[in-house]
Amino acid sequence: MELATFKIDKLNFLSGRARMVSACLSVVLFVIGITNLSADDTRVRATGHNAFSRPAANMPIRQRLDFSVGNSFFRNPWVASPSSTKARDGLGPLFNTNACQNCHVKDGRGHAPNSLDDNAVSLLVRLSIDSEQPLKPQQANHTDPHYGGQLQDFSIPELTPEGRVAIHYQPIPVTLAGGEVVTLRKPTVAIEQLAYGPLHPKIQLSARIAPPMIGLGLLEAIDQQDINSLADPDDHDSDGISGAINQVWDHQSQSLRPGRFGWKAGQPTLQQQNAAAFNGDLGITSALFEKENCQPQQTDCVEHAKQTSDGQPEIAPHLLDKVTFYSRNLAVPLRRNPQHPQVRQGERLFAQLQCSSCHTPSYTTRSDYPLAWLANQTIAPYTDLLLHDMGEGLTDGASEFRAQKGEWRTPPLWGIGLTKAVSGVESYLHDGRAQSLQQAILWHGGEAQASRDQYAQLAPEERQALIKFLEDL
């Protein structure tokens, strides 16, 4: 969910009356400037193509080498085994890309292909099947028997990719107050040129673009109790907004823990998020994910993995630590013009439409977070990190642990106004279908339906003010 409603940091509003107080207090916060923050001492003054690639401003100088090493292994291509480049070999045999930066363009978000001729390298397709069989705690969902949980559309030269992603769009016109017509595009995902047999008859396809990388360590540093206080899974206050915590498998502790990262909050930590991406997207094993992503029926993939394996993780633990360090310390840029009258008007409308009930403006990070420079920071990510039902229009059929088919984690909004400057295109929501912030708003349904409908009824100049506010984040 890219946009929704408002709550005040660290207060557990359990009644509709308290939420009304919250909406009023948002104006007070606006006046005194709390919502003008981005990430306190970690913020950087940055715009342009490299705006998302700067380290936290307060990171100690002695840590810059660790950041640079992590950046190198995040940015540079990996190669297939065996290779003389031992530090970064192990790619594949089946994979989606050969470098993290290919999907997280300049550490920003990926994009959906605009046509069948456009590349889909920064988009992947998750695979799951509907089944009545119970899931083990370690299972996010039931996966396809021939292709697993994610389609691999590239391979090393000796093998054949699993298939080719094709996305078709259906135009949907929407008329707003004042007569403006906005054309949304509804995607349909298909897999062509299947190489390892048919997909399961009950297959569910979920396209996902890569999210931006900024501020991830600060999100990890938010106290879980602060997130718990915002959850209302049974909507006890009857405001139409629930917010649920996903419970996901932690491979390090071998237990269920609250999810925090990914489009459906399917990963509990940044370390596991990175290791899962290396394994699922690049076909690289680690201490957390020791098996290649070959399915039993893919005998050529299995055989190649056996021949090239030396029994050691393909990304060494210390290098995975460096990549995780890098991802924890990518800085959030300062807002460019928070005092502009039109931006301030848009901020007031954001609160009045209750967009901040899910896009929670501010938190203070834990005092005991292991990276001391990210601790005790007052941050403004505009997310509650909870799952919300976004309605039929954004239902993709795929569940993930406790996240239901139409539920998505509220993504942070900080930095969203620099999307085009960094990535070159605008591509919002989980599958990149929205080509503007306005389109992203208009796709909102479910718990955000009332906010979306109020936005559609605003006067044109008010809608423009709200967009200007978002572009300043």
N, C-alpha and C positions, 0 to 999 in steps of 0.2 A: 504494500500500500504506500503510494508516494505522498499522499496528503490526507489529513483527517481532522483532529480536534484538540482541546487544551486541558492540561493539568499542571498544578504547581509542584515543584520538586519536593520530594521527601514527605509529602502529606498524603495520607491515605483517605481519599474522599469516598465515604461509604454511603452517601445519601445524595439524592437529587439536589437538595438545598445546598449541600457543600459544593457540588459542581457549579451551581449558579454563583456562589461566592467566588469560586475559582475563575470563572469567566470575567467577573468584575475586577478581581485582583490582577488579571493579566494586563489591564490597562495601566494599573499602578506600576507594574513591573516595566511596562513599556516606557512610561514617563521617566522612571529613574534609571533606565538604560540597561537593566539586567539582560534583556533579550538582545542587546547589541553585541554581546560577547560571542566569540566563536570557540576558543579553547584556552583562554587565560594565558599563562606564561608560555605555553607551547606554540601559540599562534605565530604565523609568518605573514609578512606583507608580500603577497605574490599574486600575479595575474599572468595570463598568457598560457602557452603550450605546456610549460613546466610547472604550473602552479601547484600541482598535486605531488610533486617529486622532491619537496624540500624536507629536511629533517626537523623535528621539533626544535623550536628556537632555544629552549632552555636545556637541551641535551648536552651533557658534559663533553668537552672537546675530546677527551680520551676515548669516548664511545664512537667517534666519527668513523674510525676504521671498521668497526663491526657493522655500522650502517652501510658503508661502501661495499664491504664484502657481501652482505646480504643483497644489496642492490644488484651486484654483478650476477649472482646466481638467480635472481628474479628476472633480470633483463635479458641475459645472453642465452642463445640457443643451447639446448641439450642435444647430444648425438647418440646414435645407437651403439650398443655393445656388439663385439669388442672394439675398443678404440684406444688410441694412445692418449686421449684426453680423459684420463681416469676420473678426475674430479667431477666431470659433468657428462659421463656416459651413462647408458641405461635407458635411453628413450625407447618407448614402445614395449613390445612389438606393435600394439595397437594404441592409438592416442588421438587426441583432439588438436593438440598444438605442440610445438617444440620449445616454447618459452612462455613464462607467465605473462610477460609484458605484451604478448600478442593479443591476449584477451583483455587484460586490464590496460587499455591503451594509455600510455604515459601515466600510469597509476590511476587512471580514471575508469569510467564505465565502458563496457563493450557496446555493441550495437547490433540490431537485427538486420538481416539482409533486406534491402528494399525491393529486390527483384530476384528472379531465379538465376540471373547472371552475376549477382552480387555475392561476395564471399561470406561465409557464415562462420569465420574462424573465431570470432569473439562471442559466439553463441553455441551452447551445447544443448542436447536433448536428453532429459532423464526418462527412463523407461520403468514402468511399473504395471502390475496387473491387478485387477479386482479379484479377490479371493476370500472365501469364508474361512480359510485355514488360519489358525492363530499364529501370531508373530512371536519370535523369540525377542528378548529384550534388546539384543544386538541388531535386530533387523528394523530398518526404517520403513520398509514396505516389501511386498512381494515383487521380485524382479523377473524379467523375461528369461526363460530357460536357455535361449540361444545367444542372447546378447547382454545379459546382465542388467545392471541398473542405469547404464549410460551408453549411448551410442558412440562408438569410436569411428570417426569419419576420415581418419588418416592412418597410415601404417608405414613401417619400414619397407624398403623396396622389395624384399623377398615375400611379403605378405600382401593380402588384399584388404582394404578398409572394409569395415562392417557395412557401410552404406553411405548414402548421400542425403543430406538434409534438404528438403524443399519446403518453402513456406509460401503459401498463397494468401492474399489479402482480399477481404470483402469490404467495400466502402460502406460506412454507416453515417449518413448526414444527421446532425443534431442542430436544432435551431435554438438560439439563445435570446434572452430578452433584448429588444432593440432590433431584432431581425438578423443578427449575425448567424451565418451557417458555418459550422465546423464539421469537417469530414473526418470521422474516426476510421481506423482500419482494423478489422477483426482478422487475426491470423488463423490459418489452418495449417498444422504441421503434418508433413508426410515424410516417409523414409523411402528412398528409391535405391535401386541397384543393390538390394540385400545380398550379401555374399555368403551367409552362413545359415540359410533356411528362412522360413517365414517367421514373422513376429507372432506372438501369442494372440489368439482371437480376441482376448479381453485386454489387449495392450492399451495403456494410457501414455500419451506422449506429452511431455512438459518441456517447452523451450525455456532456457534461462540465459540471460546475458550476464557478463561479469560485472559485479558492482564496483564502485570506486573504493580505493584503498585508504583514503585519508581518515585519521582519527581513530583507527581500530584499537590501538592500545588504550586510548581514553575510554572507549566503549567497554573494553575488557575490565577497566579499572572502576566501573560503576558498581557500587555495592549491590549485591543480589537482593538485599532487603528493600532497597529503594525500588527495584523493579517489581518485587512481590507486592509492595504497597499499592502499585498502580493496577494490578490484575483484579479483574472482577468477572471471572469466567461464567458465572451464572447470572450476571447482570442484576445483582441484588438491588441496585438503586434505580432500576427500570428506566435508564436513560438511553437504552438502545445500543450501548457500547459495552462490550464485555472485556476483551483482552485476556488472553490465556498464555501460560508458560508452557513451552514445549519441554518434554522430558526425553533426553536423547542419550545414546550410549557413549560413555567416555572410555576410550580404548586404554588410556593410561591407568585409570583407577579401576577399570572393569566394573563399572557401575553406572546407573542412570543419574544424570545431572541435568540441571536446567540448560536448555539450548539458548544461544545468544547470537550466533553468526550464521549467515546464509539466508536465502530468500524465505525459507520457512523455519528459521532458527534451528537448523538441523545439526549444528556443531556447537560443542560446549566451550571450546577454547580456540584461540588463534593458532596454537601449535597444531592441534588436530585439524583445523580448517585447512592449514597449509599442507599438511601431510596427505589429507584426503584429496586435495587438488593435484598434488604431484602424482598420486596414484591413479586417480580417475581421469585426469585431463592429459597427463604426460606419460602415463604408464611407468612411473618410477616408484620403486618400493622404498620403504623406510622402516624404522624400528616400530612404528605404529601400524603400518600397513605392509605386511611382509610378503603378500602374494601378488603376482602379476595379475592384471585385469583380464586374463584370458578365461573364457568359459570352457568347460570340459569338452564340448563338441568342437571347439576351435583347435583342432589337433596341431595345425601348423604353428599357431601362436604358442601353445603349450610346449611343443618340441623346441622352438627357438628359445623360449625362456629357460628351459632345462640346460640347453647347450651353452648359454651365455652366463648362467648364474654361478657365482662363486660362494653363495651362501651368505653374503653380506648385503646390508641395505644399499640400494643404488644411490641414495643420497645419505651421506654419513650424518650421524646425529649432530655433530658440531656445525655442519653446514645447514641443516634444517633449523638449528637454533639461530644461525645468522639471518636466514630468510625471515624467520619469525620476528627477530629483533627489528629488522627493516620494516616489516609490516606493522609493528607496534608503534613505530616512531615517525611515520609519514604525517606531516603537520597539516592542520586545517588552516586555510588562508583566512585572513581577516576580512570582515565585511568591507565593501568598498564605499558605500554611501548611506549608512544607516539613518542619518538625520535628514535626508531629503524628504520634503513634505509628502511626496507621492508614496515613497517607501514607508513612511510612518503611517499614512492612511491605510496602506495595504496590510501593515502589521496589526492595526486595530481590527480590520475586517477578518484577518486570519483568526483572531480570538473570538470575534462576534459570531463567526460561522462555526465555531467550536472545532476548528481544524486541529487545535492543539490538545484535544482530549486524547489523541493517539500520538501526535507529533509533539511530545512533551518537550518544552523548550530547554530546561536547564537541570543540571545535576552538579554535585560536588563529588569528585572521585575519592575512592578510599584512601585513607591515610597510610595503610599498610601495603599498598600495591608495590610489587618488587622493584619496579623502575621508579626510583624516588622522585624523579622530575615529572612524572605523570601523576603522582599522588597529590591529593589536596588541591586539585584544579577545578575551578568553576567553569563548566563547559556548557555549550548550547548546541546539542546535536539534533534537536527536534525529532526525537523518537522515544517510544516507551519500550522498545525491543520485545514487544508482545505480539502474539498472533491475533489477527482480527479477520472476521468473515467479510470478504470484499464483494460478495454478491455473485450472481450467476455469470455476469459478463467477464469476470476474471477467474472463474473456476476452470482449472485445467485438467481435472480428473485425477491428479496425483496427490496422495497423502504422504506424510513423512513423519514417522513416529506418531506423536499425538496431534500433529497438524493435519487438519482435515483438508479436503480437496479445494475448498474455496478460501482457506485461511492463508494469510501471508503475514510475515513479520513487518512491522512498521519500519521502513528504511529511514536512516538519518537524512535530513535535508541539508545539513551544512555543506557548503561548497557547490550546491546544485546549480547555482547561477553561473558557474564557470565550466559547466559541462561541455558546451560547444567549443570554447577556447582550448580546452585540454584535449578532448577526443576528436574534434573536428565535425561531429554530428551530434544531434540530440536524439536520444533513444531511451525512453523511460519505461518504468514498470518492469516486472520480472522478465518479460519476453521482448522488451524493447519496442512494443507496438506503438507507443505514443511518441510522436515526433515533435511535441512541444509540451510545455508545462500545462497549458490549458487542456490539451488532449488527455494528459495524465489525470487531471482533476475530473474530467467528464467521464472517464472509465470507472470512477469510484461508485460502488454500490454497497449493498449489505449494510454494515454498521455505519458506513460513511455516506449513505444515500441522502440523508437529510442535508448534510453539508454540501454535497454535490448539487442538489436541487436548488439550494439557496444561492450558490455561486451562479448557476445558470440564470437566475432571476435578477442578479445585480445589474445595475446600469452599466453600460460599456466602459465608462471611465472608472467605475469601481472595480470591475474585473481587471482592467489594466493596472490599477494600483496594487491589487493583490499579487498579480504576476510580477510586478516590479519589486515587491517585497521579497518574493521567492528568489528572484534573480540577484538580489543583494546578499543572499545567504552564502 
